[in-house]
Amino acid sequence: MKVLKQIGIIFLVCLLSEGIKMLLPFSFPSSVIAILLLTAFLGLRIIKEKQIKETGDFLLENMGIVFVPLNVTIVEQLKLLEGQLVQFFIVAIASLFLSFFVTYFTVRFVQILMGKMDARRERS
Amino acid sequence: MKELWANPLFGACLTIVTFALARMLNERLKTPLANPILIASLLCIGFLGILGIPVEDYQVGGAFIEMFLLPVTAILGLAVYRQREILKRDFFPVVIGCFVGSLTSIVSTMALGKLFRLDEVLTASLIPKSVTTAIAIDLSEQLGGLKGITIMSVIICGVCGAAFHPLLIKLFKLDNKVARGVAIGTTSHSAGTTSALQLGEIEGAISGVSMGIAGISAVIIALFL
């Protein structure tokens, strides 16, 4: 019964986010709406953490499984890249790692900057 | 036999069994390169290929698993909620990091595309690669890319990120948990977040939030392209 309730709550939040997506006048991903909605419901105590804990932890632990069917079907798409396969991968991977490092160090930079601003504020 | 392959239970079973095996392997080998998503996908592709089972038959059951894409993304809200104090403290570094990361991803893709003389349609399809699939597809259409190629780019980034980011983190001693989460979520969205969660709940939650913020950033940036 417990798991059923928990799955029900999570599915309802998802259904709600799909509904909101349809009502919005602009295009916005339901996945982002869903995260925001669940965070808000938990924050406002509309849903309590213990009401979704076990199923939530199970889903968090096994998130990756939903990407497997997607991966299997893209094998067909590889044919569309004929002739440019190598360049395609180089651009994708190089950009990926560059963005990774830039993002990491940007966060660190802002954290340190704000730390210095807080320290200055405390001194004055 | 054909009826068995086209039975939704087959696709679902194959996915679940290969993923469970992949997780066991990952736990035993303890290296993020043994990424469960990658291993499970390769096992499925191998199984279907060896037995000559059409992908469409597998997909009947695969679609059932795909149905959990939204619930599995939504549940990141739980991870975010658990880390709310850290998020409040590091709000600006996270938001700025996401925006700069998205910008870097888009600009570097365009620049590298020109450098390697990549076909314009392929470049356009690659641009949204760092954001979550739903947003990526919308962006791709906007920019004149091909949906199928974009989905593939998103998956490549996701799986490569999930497999290699933890390695980069170890190699370059990138110790800050919040920064790790932002970097992973911004560049390799949900698939990367699965890896982030293995590093820690803070990294996982921040990665989940960053996914969303980076997605919104990409949409805004694309308005100016």
Interface residues (C-beta under 8 A of the other chain):
Chain A: I10 F11 V13 C14 S17 E18 S27 P29 S30 S31 V32 A34 I35 L36 L37 L38 T39 F41 L42 G43 E49 I52 G56 L59 L60 E61 N62 M63 G64 I65 V66 F67 V68 P69 L70 N71 V72 T73 I74 V75 E76 Q77 L78 L80 L81 Q84 Q87 F88 F89 I90 V91 A92 I93 A94 S95 L96 F97 L98 S99 F100 F101 V102 T103 Y104 F105 T106 V107 R108 V110 Q111 M114
Chain B: G11 T15 I16 T18 F19 R23 N35 P36 I37 L38 A40 S41 C44 I45 L48 V55 Y58 Q59 G62 A63 I65 E66 F68 L69 L70 P71 V72 T73 A74 I75 L76 G77 L78 A79 V80 Y81 R82 R84 D90 F92 P93 V94 I96 G97 C98 V100 G101 S102 T104 S105 S108 T109 L112 G113 F116 R117 L118 D119 L122 T123 L126 K129 S130 T132 T133 A134 I135 D138 L146 G148 I149 I151 M152 S153 I155 I156 C157 G158 V159 C160 G161 A162 F164 H165 L168 L174 N176 V178 A179 R180 V182 A183 I184 T186 T187 S188 S190 A191 T193 T194 L197 G204 G208 V209 M211 G212 G215 I216
